[in-house]
Amino acid sequence: MHRFLPLLLTVFATFCFIRQSYADRAADSLELVKLYNSTDGAMWSITWDLQQPMNTWFGISLDDNGQVISVSLPGNNLKGALPNLALPQCRLLSLSRNTLRDTLPLLGGLPNVLAVDLSRNEIDGHLFDFNMPKIDMLDLSYNKIQGSIPDFSKMTSMNTLRLQYNRLDGTLPDFSKMRSLLSLNVSGNFLEGPIPEFNFLPDLITLLLNDNQFVGSAPAFRGSPGLFLIDLSNNDLSGFMPSFTRQSTLEQLNVSGNRIVGPISNFSANKLLKSIDISNNLLEGSLPDIKINTSLTDFKANGNNF
């Protein structure tokens, strides 16, 4: 009997694994049916046959155990409220360019998700502290989300945050703990107050804060030397024009449509600049010498006092 014990234990463990895997797959399929019912699945551009296995459903990817790892249905005519989904192995949730309405669900049932794209819908309500510690990309742009931007400091793996063209207000939160952040876009909102220096974001490469209501002086972003795109246009910034001497890789700079004053120095530290827009400010003195910026193809300085 003892010599058969290891075999029996192996068979029992295999049986338990298969049984649990079946239960997990069944639970995932029920969550997807919930999504289908909540968003008028019968009217999707490419719909699902719920009588067929889950692995045949359009936009769904499964892992080797048959659990959902990806839900990708962009532009598929989903309409209605996005339900809370419990998909523990899901890595991607992509539902952009649909007509999802109502408030944003908590998304706490996606503990392993890496990317969430709900852009270009009609989602409203407020943001909240997301409990998604592994996420590296969150795109909620072009919705109707209101209120302030919450504390994202727990999302330390985040590298891309897109919240542009919503109805967000208040001041920018502290992003200093998000050391992996590469791209931040909050343009086209109603954000106000001073722009922080972003001192502890050494990997930040794109920063778009345009079309808000920010005030105070434009920072030089010395803590983000890798920036290659800075857009601070159409705010209410004042003070002197900063020198972006730390950003040797800077390619695009736009500070137009503010109230920045005084003379400006040349852009000798930014030899890779391709586009400069300093138009419609209160700048004076001489125009900067741009001969050293041999990559420059677009330079706008109209609407100043040069």
TORDRENRO-138177 format. One record per residue (C-alpha): residue number from 1; residue in three letters; z, y negated, x. Coordinates in nm, 3 decimals. Layout:
<site k="NUM" r="ALA" Z="Z" Y="Y" X="X"/>
...
//
This chain:
<site k="1" r="MET" Z="0.000" Y="0.000" X="0.000"/>
<site k="2" r="HIS" Z="0.092" Y="-0.239" X="0.280"/>
<site k="3" r="ARG" Z="-0.250" Y="-0.208" X="0.440"/>
<site k="4" r="PHE" Z="-0.413" Y="-0.325" X="0.117"/>
<site k="5" r="LEU" Z="-0.182" Y="-0.625" X="0.077"/>
<site k="6" r="PRO" Z="-0.395" Y="-0.871" X="0.282"/>
<site k="7" r="LEU" Z="-0.703" Y="-0.771" X="0.083"/>
<site k="8" r="LEU" Z="-0.520" Y="-0.816" X="-0.246"/>
<site k="9" r="LEU" Z="-0.393" Y="-1.157" X="-0.138"/>
<site k="10" r="THR" Z="-0.745" Y="-1.260" X="-0.038"/>
<site k="11" r="VAL" Z="-0.887" Y="-1.146" X="-0.371"/>
<site k="12" r="PHE" Z="-0.611" Y="-1.326" X="-0.559"/>
<site k="13" r="ALA" Z="-0.661" Y="-1.649" X="-0.361"/>
<site k="14" r="THR" Z="-1.036" Y="-1.633" X="-0.420"/>
<site k="15" r="PHE" Z="-0.978" Y="-1.581" X="-0.791"/>
<site k="16" r="CYS" Z="-0.743" Y="-1.881" X="-0.805"/>
<site k="17" r="PHE" Z="-0.993" Y="-2.097" X="-0.614"/>
<site k="18" r="ILE" Z="-1.280" Y="-2.001" X="-0.845"/>
<site k="19" r="ARG" Z="-1.065" Y="-2.062" X="-1.150"/>
<site k="20" r="GLN" Z="-0.953" Y="-2.403" X="-1.023"/>
<site k="21" r="SER" Z="-1.310" Y="-2.498" X="-0.926"/>
<site k="22" r="TYR" Z="-1.428" Y="-2.408" X="-1.275"/>
<site k="23" r="ALA" Z="-1.150" Y="-2.619" X="-1.426"/>
<site k="24" r="ASP" Z="-1.239" Y="-2.914" X="-1.200"/>
<site k="25" r="ARG" Z="-1.608" Y="-2.892" X="-1.291"/>
<site k="26" r="ALA" Z="-1.524" Y="-2.873" X="-1.660"/>
<site k="27" r="ALA" Z="-1.298" Y="-3.179" X="-1.631"/>
<site k="28" r="ASP" Z="-1.571" Y="-3.374" X="-1.450"/>
<site k="29" r="SER" Z="-1.829" Y="-3.284" X="-1.714"/>
<site k="30" r="LEU" Z="-1.598" Y="-3.409" X="-1.989"/>
<site k="31" r="GLU" Z="-1.558" Y="-3.740" X="-1.804"/>
<site k="32" r="LEU" Z="-1.935" Y="-3.778" X="-1.787"/>
<site k="33" r="VAL" Z="-1.967" Y="-3.700" X="-2.157"/>
<site k="34" r="LYS" Z="-1.713" Y="-3.978" X="-2.213"/>
<site k="35" r="LEU" Z="-1.938" Y="-4.216" X="-2.018"/>
<site k="36" r="TYR" Z="-2.240" Y="-4.096" X="-2.217"/>
<site k="37" r="ASN" Z="-2.071" Y="-4.152" X="-2.552"/>
<site k="38" r="SER" Z="-1.922" Y="-4.489" X="-2.456"/>
<site k="39" r="THR" Z="-2.252" Y="-4.636" X="-2.336"/>
<site k="40" r="ASP" Z="-2.491" Y="-4.514" X="-2.607"/>
<site k="41" r="GLY" Z="-2.629" Y="-4.230" X="-2.397"/>
<site k="42" r="ALA" Z="-2.885" Y="-4.126" X="-2.657"/>
<site k="43" r="MET" Z="-3.061" Y="-4.459" X="-2.600"/>
<site k="44" r="TRP" Z="-3.061" Y="-4.452" X="-2.219"/>
<site k="45" r="SER" Z="-3.397" Y="-4.492" X="-2.048"/>
<site k="46" r="ILE" Z="-3.350" Y="-4.145" X="-1.902"/>
<site k="47" r="THR" Z="-3.094" Y="-3.961" X="-2.109"/>
<site k="48" r="TRP" Z="-2.900" Y="-3.636" X="-2.058"/>
<site k="49" r="ASP" Z="-2.936" Y="-3.307" X="-2.240"/>
<site k="50" r="LEU" Z="-2.570" Y="-3.224" X="-2.286"/>
<site k="51" r="GLN" Z="-2.662" Y="-2.862" X="-2.362"/>
<site k="52" r="GLN" Z="-2.788" Y="-2.822" X="-2.006"/>
<site k="53" r="PRO" Z="-2.572" Y="-2.778" X="-1.692"/>
<site k="54" r="MET" Z="-2.424" Y="-3.092" X="-1.537"/>
<site k="55" r="ASN" Z="-2.629" Y="-3.050" X="-1.219"/>
<site k="56" r="THR" Z="-2.947" Y="-3.118" X="-1.422"/>
<site k="57" r="TRP" Z="-2.827" Y="-3.454" X="-1.551"/>
<site k="58" r="PHE" Z="-3.017" Y="-3.755" X="-1.421"/>
<site k="59" r="GLY" Z="-2.832" Y="-3.964" X="-1.163"/>
<site k="60" r="ILE" Z="-2.554" Y="-3.711" X="-1.100"/>
<site k="61" r="SER" Z="-2.489" Y="-3.546" X="-0.764"/>
<site k="62" r="LEU" Z="-2.242" Y="-3.262" X="-0.710"/>
<site k="63" r="ASP" Z="-2.071" Y="-3.119" X="-0.403"/>
<site k="64" r="ASP" Z="-2.070" Y="-2.751" X="-0.304"/>
<site k="65" r="ASN" Z="-1.783" Y="-2.687" X="-0.545"/>
<site k="66" r="GLY" Z="-1.975" Y="-2.837" X="-0.835"/>
<site k="67" r="GLN" Z="-1.769" Y="-3.154" X="-0.861"/>
<site k="68" r="VAL" Z="-1.922" Y="-3.497" X="-0.914"/>
<site k="69" r="ILE" Z="-1.965" Y="-3.699" X="-0.595"/>
<site k="70" r="SER" Z="-2.215" Y="-3.958" X="-0.719"/>
<site k="71" r="VAL" Z="-2.292" Y="-4.134" X="-1.047"/>
<site k="72" r="SER" Z="-2.604" Y="-4.347" X="-0.997"/>
<site k="73" r="LEU" Z="-2.760" Y="-4.492" X="-1.314"/>
<site k="74" r="PRO" Z="-2.882" Y="-4.844" X="-1.225"/>
<site k="75" r="GLY" Z="-3.116" Y="-5.006" X="-1.475"/>
<site k="76" r="ASN" Z="-3.087" Y="-4.714" X="-1.718"/>
<site k="77" r="ASN" Z="-3.008" Y="-4.912" X="-2.037"/>
<site k="78" r="LEU" Z="-2.638" Y="-4.830" X="-2.055"/>
<site k="79" r="LYS" Z="-2.480" Y="-5.043" X="-2.328"/>
<site k="80" r="GLY" Z="-2.118" Y="-5.085" X="-2.424"/>
<site k="81" r="ALA" Z="-1.781" Y="-5.061" X="-2.253"/>
<site k="82" r="LEU" Z="-1.736" Y="-4.873" X="-1.928"/>
<site k="83" r="PRO" Z="-1.451" Y="-4.624" X="-1.984"/>
<site k="84" r="ASN" Z="-1.183" Y="-4.529" X="-1.734"/>
<site k="85" r="LEU" Z="-1.333" Y="-4.237" X="-1.545"/>
<site k="86" r="ALA" Z="-1.128" Y="-3.967" X="-1.372"/>
<site k="87" r="LEU" Z="-1.365" Y="-3.827" X="-1.109"/>
<site k="88" r="PRO" Z="-1.142" Y="-3.740" X="-0.812"/>
<site k="89" r="GLN" Z="-1.424" Y="-3.647" X="-0.571"/>
<site k="90" r="CYS" Z="-1.667" Y="-3.924" X="-0.666"/>
<site k="91" r="ARG" Z="-1.789" Y="-4.129" X="-0.367"/>
<site k="92" r="LEU" Z="-2.043" Y="-4.356" X="-0.541"/>
<site k="93" r="LEU" Z="-2.041" Y="-4.531" X="-0.879"/>
<site k="94" r="SER" Z="-2.362" Y="-4.731" X="-0.924"/>
<site k="95" r="LEU" Z="-2.425" Y="-4.875" X="-1.271"/>
<site k="96" r="SER" Z="-2.590" Y="-5.208" X="-1.187"/>
<site k="97" r="ARG" Z="-2.855" Y="-5.379" X="-1.402"/>
<site k="98" r="ASN" Z="-2.734" Y="-5.245" X="-1.734"/>
<site k="99" r="THR" Z="-2.563" Y="-5.410" X="-2.033"/>
<site k="100" r="LEU" Z="-2.205" Y="-5.302" X="-1.978"/>
<site k="101" r="ARG" Z="-1.965" Y="-5.525" X="-2.167"/>
<site k="102" r="ASP" Z="-1.594" Y="-5.569" X="-2.229"/>
<site k="103" r="THR" Z="-1.326" Y="-5.578" X="-1.960"/>
<site k="104" r="LEU" Z="-1.341" Y="-5.404" X="-1.627"/>
<site k="105" r="PRO" Z="-1.164" Y="-5.064" X="-1.635"/>
<site k="106" r="LEU" Z="-0.890" Y="-4.991" X="-1.382"/>
<site k="107" r="LEU" Z="-1.101" Y="-4.740" X="-1.186"/>
<site k="108" r="GLY" Z="-0.780" Y="-4.573" X="-1.071"/>
<site k="109" r="GLY" Z="-0.932" Y="-4.233" X="-1.143"/>
<site k="110" r="LEU" Z="-1.168" Y="-4.271" X="-0.846"/>
<site k="111" r="PRO" Z="-0.928" Y="-4.230" X="-0.551"/>
<site k="112" r="ASN" Z="-1.200" Y="-4.125" X="-0.305"/>
<site k="113" r="VAL" Z="-1.473" Y="-4.366" X="-0.407"/>
<site k="114" r="LEU" Z="-1.649" Y="-4.544" X="-0.121"/>
<site k="115" r="ALA" Z="-1.889" Y="-4.772" X="-0.309"/>
<site k="116" r="VAL" Z="-1.880" Y="-4.930" X="-0.656"/>
<site k="117" r="ASP" Z="-2.176" Y="-5.134" X="-0.780"/>
<site k="118" r="LEU" Z="-2.140" Y="-5.282" X="-1.130"/>
<site k="119" r="SER" Z="-2.349" Y="-5.591" X="-1.061"/>
<site k="120" r="ARG" Z="-2.577" Y="-5.760" X="-1.314"/>
<site k="121" r="ASN" Z="-2.398" Y="-5.653" X="-1.631"/>
<site k="122" r="GLU" Z="-2.199" Y="-5.851" X="-1.889"/>
<site k="123" r="ILE" Z="-1.850" Y="-5.742" X="-1.785"/>
<site k="124" r="ASP" Z="-1.578" Y="-5.997" X="-1.859"/>
<site k="125" r="GLY" Z="-1.200" Y="-6.011" X="-1.840"/>
<site k="126" r="HIS" Z="-1.001" Y="-6.048" X="-1.519"/>
<site k="127" r="LEU" Z="-0.991" Y="-5.878" X="-1.183"/>
<site k="128" r="PHE" Z="-0.684" Y="-5.680" X="-1.078"/>
<site k="129" r="ASP" Z="-0.536" Y="-5.514" X="-0.770"/>
<site k="130" r="PHE" Z="-0.770" Y="-5.221" X="-0.724"/>
<site k="131" r="ASN" Z="-0.612" Y="-4.890" X="-0.622"/>
<site k="132" r="MET" Z="-0.905" Y="-4.763" X="-0.419"/>
<site k="133" r="PRO" Z="-0.785" Y="-4.744" X="-0.058"/>
<site k="134" r="LYS" Z="-1.101" Y="-4.582" X="0.081"/>
<site k="135" r="ILE" Z="-1.360" Y="-4.812" X="-0.074"/>
<site k="136" r="ASP" Z="-1.592" Y="-4.994" X="0.166"/>
<site k="137" r="MET" Z="-1.827" Y="-5.171" X="-0.080"/>
<site k="138" r="LEU" Z="-1.747" Y="-5.346" X="-0.409"/>
<site k="139" r="ASP" Z="-2.020" Y="-5.535" X="-0.593"/>
<site k="140" r="LEU" Z="-1.923" Y="-5.707" X="-0.920"/>
<site k="141" r="SER" Z="-2.171" Y="-5.993" X="-0.887"/>
<site k="142" r="TYR" Z="-2.359" Y="-6.151" X="-1.178"/>
<site k="143" r="ASN" Z="-2.109" Y="-6.071" X="-1.452"/>
<site k="144" r="LYS" Z="-1.875" Y="-6.286" X="-1.663"/>
<site k="145" r="ILE" Z="-1.548" Y="-6.205" X="-1.487"/>
<site k="146" r="GLN" Z="-1.284" Y="-6.478" X="-1.511"/>
<site k="147" r="GLY" Z="-0.958" Y="-6.576" X="-1.347"/>
<site k="148" r="SER" Z="-0.847" Y="-6.570" X="-0.986"/>
<site k="149" r="ILE" Z="-0.943" Y="-6.331" X="-0.708"/>
<site k="150" r="PRO" Z="-0.658" Y="-6.082" X="-0.658"/>
<site k="151" r="ASP" Z="-0.503" Y="-5.956" X="-0.338"/>
<site k="152" r="PHE" Z="-0.745" Y="-5.709" X="-0.179"/>
<site k="153" r="SER" Z="-0.529" Y="-5.658" X="0.131"/>
<site k="154" r="LYS" Z="-0.466" Y="-5.289" X="0.054"/>
<site k="155" r="MET" Z="-0.837" Y="-5.219" X="0.072"/>
<site k="156" r="THR" Z="-0.845" Y="-5.221" X="0.450"/>
<site k="157" r="SER" Z="-1.168" Y="-5.019" X="0.474"/>
<site k="158" r="MET" Z="-1.367" Y="-5.274" X="0.274"/>
<site k="159" r="ASN" Z="-1.670" Y="-5.408" X="0.460"/>
<site k="160" r="THR" Z="-1.869" Y="-5.565" X="0.175"/>
<site k="161" r="LEU" Z="-1.727" Y="-5.771" X="-0.113"/>
<site k="162" r="ARG" Z="-1.970" Y="-5.933" X="-0.357"/>
<site k="163" r="LEU" Z="-1.826" Y="-6.142" X="-0.641"/>
<site k="164" r="GLN" Z="-2.096" Y="-6.408" X="-0.666"/>
<site k="165" r="TYR" Z="-2.199" Y="-6.572" X="-0.991"/>
<site k="166" r="ASN" Z="-1.906" Y="-6.492" X="-1.214"/>
<site k="167" r="ARG" Z="-1.654" Y="-6.734" X="-1.365"/>
<site k="168" r="LEU" Z="-1.380" Y="-6.698" X="-1.106"/>
<site k="169" r="ASP" Z="-1.144" Y="-6.988" X="-1.036"/>
<site k="170" r="GLY" Z="-0.839" Y="-7.069" X="-0.827"/>
<site k="171" r="THR" Z="-0.819" Y="-7.054" X="-0.448"/>
<site k="172" r="LEU" Z="-0.943" Y="-6.793" X="-0.207"/>
<site k="173" r="PRO" Z="-0.681" Y="-6.527" X="-0.130"/>
<site k="174" r="ASP" Z="-0.577" Y="-6.415" X="0.216"/>
<site k="175" r="PHE" Z="-0.841" Y="-6.178" X="0.353"/>
<site k="176" r="SER" Z="-0.681" Y="-6.152" X="0.697"/>
<site k="177" r="LYS" Z="-0.572" Y="-5.788" X="0.656"/>
<site k="178" r="MET" Z="-0.924" Y="-5.679" X="0.568"/>
<site k="179" r="ARG" Z="-1.021" Y="-5.643" X="0.933"/>
<site k="180" r="SER" Z="-1.329" Y="-5.432" X="0.851"/>
<site k="181" r="LEU" Z="-1.489" Y="-5.703" X="0.637"/>
<site k="182" r="LEU" Z="-1.852" Y="-5.767" X="0.732"/>
<site k="183" r="SER" Z="-1.986" Y="-5.957" X="0.432"/>
<site k="184" r="LEU" Z="-1.814" Y="-6.184" X="0.178"/>
<site k="185" r="ASN" Z="-2.004" Y="-6.349" X="-0.107"/>
<site k="186" r="VAL" Z="-1.817" Y="-6.551" X="-0.370"/>
<site k="187" r="SER" Z="-2.087" Y="-6.810" X="-0.436"/>
<site k="188" r="GLY" Z="-2.158" Y="-6.953" X="-0.780"/>
<site k="189" r="ASN" Z="-1.803" Y="-6.956" X="-0.917"/>
<site k="190" r="PHE" Z="-1.542" Y="-7.226" X="-0.985"/>
<site k="191" r="LEU" Z="-1.327" Y="-7.165" X="-0.678"/>
<site k="192" r="GLU" Z="-1.136" Y="-7.463" X="-0.541"/>
<site k="193" r="GLY" Z="-0.896" Y="-7.575" X="-0.271"/>
<site k="194" r="PRO" Z="-0.956" Y="-7.566" X="0.105"/>
<site k="195" r="ILE" Z="-1.163" Y="-7.299" X="0.274"/>
<site k="196" r="PRO" Z="-0.947" Y="-7.085" X="0.504"/>
<site k="197" r="GLU" Z="-1.035" Y="-7.036" X="0.870"/>
<site k="198" r="PHE" Z="-1.074" Y="-6.656" X="0.838"/>
<site k="199" r="ASN" Z="-0.895" Y="-6.627" X="1.170"/>
<site k="200" r="PHE" Z="-0.851" Y="-6.250" X="1.170"/>
<site k="201" r="LEU" Z="-1.194" Y="-6.128" X="1.064"/>
<site k="202" r="PRO" Z="-1.370" Y="-6.069" X="1.396"/>
<site k="203" r="ASP" Z="-1.644" Y="-5.850" X="1.244"/>
<site k="204" r="LEU" Z="-1.747" Y="-6.089" X="0.965"/>
<site k="205" r="ILE" Z="-2.122" Y="-6.155" X="0.983"/>
<site k="206" r="THR" Z="-2.219" Y="-6.311" X="0.647"/>
<site k="207" r="LEU" Z="-2.013" Y="-6.569" X="0.459"/>
<site k="208" r="LEU" Z="-2.144" Y="-6.723" X="0.137"/>
<site k="209" r="LEU" Z="-1.912" Y="-6.973" X="-0.033"/>
<site k="210" r="ASN" Z="-2.178" Y="-7.201" X="-0.180"/>
<site k="211" r="ASP" Z="-2.184" Y="-7.350" X="-0.530"/>
<site k="212" r="ASN" Z="-1.810" Y="-7.375" X="-0.585"/>
<site k="213" r="GLN" Z="-1.560" Y="-7.662" X="-0.585"/>
<site k="214" r="PHE" Z="-1.404" Y="-7.625" X="-0.240"/>
<site k="215" r="VAL" Z="-1.252" Y="-7.938" X="-0.086"/>
<site k="216" r="GLY" Z="-1.124" Y="-8.048" X="0.254"/>
<site k="217" r="SER" Z="-1.289" Y="-8.012" X="0.591"/>
<site k="218" r="ALA" Z="-1.537" Y="-7.738" X="0.668"/>
<site k="219" r="PRO" Z="-1.374" Y="-7.491" X="0.909"/>
<site k="220" r="ALA" Z="-1.532" Y="-7.384" X="1.237"/>
<site k="221" r="PHE" Z="-1.442" Y="-7.017" X="1.173"/>
<site k="222" r="ARG" Z="-1.332" Y="-6.960" X="1.532"/>
<site k="223" r="GLY" Z="-1.183" Y="-6.624" X="1.439"/>
<site k="224" r="SER" Z="-1.521" Y="-6.492" X="1.325"/>
<site k="225" r="PRO" Z="-1.749" Y="-6.531" X="1.627"/>
<site k="226" r="GLY" Z="-2.007" Y="-6.281" X="1.499"/>
<site k="227" r="LEU" Z="-2.117" Y="-6.483" X="1.197"/>
<site k="228" r="PHE" Z="-2.494" Y="-6.508" X="1.165"/>
<site k="229" r="LEU" Z="-2.507" Y="-6.657" X="0.813"/>
<site k="230" r="ILE" Z="-2.281" Y="-6.939" X="0.687"/>
<site k="231" r="ASP" Z="-2.350" Y="-7.103" X="0.351"/>
<site k="232" r="LEU" Z="-2.105" Y="-7.373" X="0.237"/>
<site k="233" r="SER" Z="-2.356" Y="-7.574" X="0.036"/>
<site k="234" r="ASN" Z="-2.291" Y="-7.753" X="-0.293"/>
<site k="235" r="ASN" Z="-1.916" Y="-7.792" X="-0.272"/>
<site k="236" r="ASP" Z="-1.700" Y="-8.103" X="-0.230"/>
<site k="237" r="LEU" Z="-1.629" Y="-8.069" X="0.141"/>
<site k="238" r="SER" Z="-1.552" Y="-8.382" X="0.341"/>
<site k="239" r="GLY" Z="-1.440" Y="-8.466" X="0.693"/>
<site k="240" r="PHE" Z="-1.648" Y="-8.427" X="1.006"/>
<site k="241" r="MET" Z="-1.916" Y="-8.170" X="1.073"/>
<site k="242" r="PRO" Z="-1.762" Y="-7.880" X="1.267"/>
<site k="243" r="SER" Z="-1.920" Y="-7.744" X="1.583"/>
<site k="244" r="PHE" Z="-1.985" Y="-7.376" X="1.545"/>
<site k="245" r="THR" Z="-1.962" Y="-7.315" X="1.917"/>
<site k="246" r="ARG" Z="-1.808" Y="-6.967" X="1.887"/>
<site k="247" r="GLN" Z="-2.095" Y="-6.831" X="1.678"/>
<site k="248" r="SER" Z="-2.359" Y="-6.764" X="1.943"/>
<site k="249" r="THR" Z="-2.539" Y="-6.525" X="1.707"/>
<site k="250" r="LEU" Z="-2.562" Y="-6.774" X="1.418"/>
<site k="251" r="GLU" Z="-2.907" Y="-6.767" X="1.254"/>
<site k="252" r="GLN" Z="-2.863" Y="-6.952" X="0.922"/>
<site k="253" r="LEU" Z="-2.639" Y="-7.252" X="0.852"/>
<site k="254" r="ASN" Z="-2.628" Y="-7.441" X="0.522"/>
<site k="255" r="VAL" Z="-2.374" Y="-7.717" X="0.454"/>
<site k="256" r="SER" Z="-2.596" Y="-7.926" X="0.226"/>
<site k="257" r="GLY" Z="-2.474" Y="-8.099" X="-0.088"/>
<site k="258" r="ASN" Z="-2.128" Y="-8.199" X="0.035"/>
<site k="259" r="ARG" Z="-1.963" Y="-8.522" X="0.157"/>
<site k="260" r="ILE" Z="-1.946" Y="-8.442" X="0.527"/>
<site k="261" r="VAL" Z="-1.935" Y="-8.757" X="0.741"/>
<site k="262" r="GLY" Z="-1.985" Y="-8.881" X="1.094"/>
<site k="263" r="PRO" Z="-2.226" Y="-8.794" X="1.372"/>
<site k="264" r="ILE" Z="-2.311" Y="-8.438" X="1.457"/>
<site k="265" r="SER" Z="-2.347" Y="-8.273" X="1.794"/>
<site k="266" r="ASN" Z="-2.640" Y="-8.056" X="1.889"/>
<site k="267" r="PHE" Z="-2.655" Y="-7.685" X="1.827"/>
<site k="268" r="SER" Z="-2.683" Y="-7.584" X="2.191"/>
<site k="269" r="ALA" Z="-2.438" Y="-7.295" X="2.146"/>
<site k="270" r="ASN" Z="-2.648" Y="-7.152" X="1.862"/>
<site k="271" r="LYS" Z="-2.975" Y="-7.068" X="2.032"/>
<site k="272" r="LEU" Z="-3.067" Y="-6.807" X="1.771"/>
<site k="273" r="LEU" Z="-3.064" Y="-7.050" X="1.478"/>
<site k="274" r="LYS" Z="-3.363" Y="-7.008" X="1.248"/>
<site k="275" r="SER" Z="-3.254" Y="-7.230" X="0.958"/>
<site k="276" r="ILE" Z="-3.035" Y="-7.544" X="0.944"/>
<site k="277" r="ASP" Z="-2.971" Y="-7.738" X="0.623"/>
<site k="278" r="ILE" Z="-2.741" Y="-8.040" X="0.654"/>
<site k="279" r="SER" Z="-2.914" Y="-8.242" X="0.381"/>
<site k="280" r="ASN" Z="-2.744" Y="-8.457" X="0.117"/>
<site k="281" r="ASN" Z="-2.424" Y="-8.542" X="0.300"/>
<site k="282" r="LEU" Z="-2.289" Y="-8.867" X="0.449"/>
<site k="283" r="LEU" Z="-2.387" Y="-8.794" X="0.809"/>
<site k="284" r="GLU" Z="-2.490" Y="-9.079" X="1.038"/>
<site k="285" r="GLY" Z="-2.589" Y="-9.152" X="1.394"/>
<site k="286" r="SER" Z="-2.873" Y="-8.974" X="1.568"/>
<site k="287" r="LEU" Z="-3.035" Y="-8.652" X="1.465"/>
<site k="288" r="PRO" Z="-2.937" Y="-8.361" X="1.689"/>
<site k="289" r="ASP" Z="-3.174" Y="-8.247" X="1.962"/>
<site k="290" r="ILE" Z="-3.315" Y="-7.922" X="1.830"/>
<site k="291" r="LYS" Z="-3.568" Y="-7.858" X="2.106"/>
<site k="292" r="ILE" Z="-3.337" Y="-7.600" X="2.260"/>
<site k="293" r="ASN" Z="-3.330" Y="-7.405" X="1.935"/>
<site k="294" r="THR" Z="-3.662" Y="-7.235" X="1.995"/>
<site k="295" r="SER" Z="-3.617" Y="-6.989" X="1.708"/>
<site k="296" r="LEU" Z="-3.574" Y="-7.269" X="1.454"/>
<site k="297" r="THR" Z="-3.830" Y="-7.264" X="1.172"/>
<site k="298" r="ASP" Z="-3.652" Y="-7.465" X="0.901"/>
<site k="299" r="PHE" Z="-3.456" Y="-7.788" X="0.951"/>
<site k="300" r="LYS" Z="-3.347" Y="-8.013" X="0.663"/>
<site k="301" r="ALA" Z="-3.151" Y="-8.337" X="0.716"/>
<site k="302" r="ASN" Z="-3.271" Y="-8.562" X="0.432"/>
<site k="303" r="GLY" Z="-3.028" Y="-8.750" X="0.210"/>
<site k="304" r="ASN" Z="-2.803" Y="-8.871" X="0.492"/>
<site k="305" r="ASN" Z="-2.758" Y="-9.201" X="0.679"/>
<site k="306" r="PHE" Z="-2.947" Y="-9.121" X="0.997"/>
//
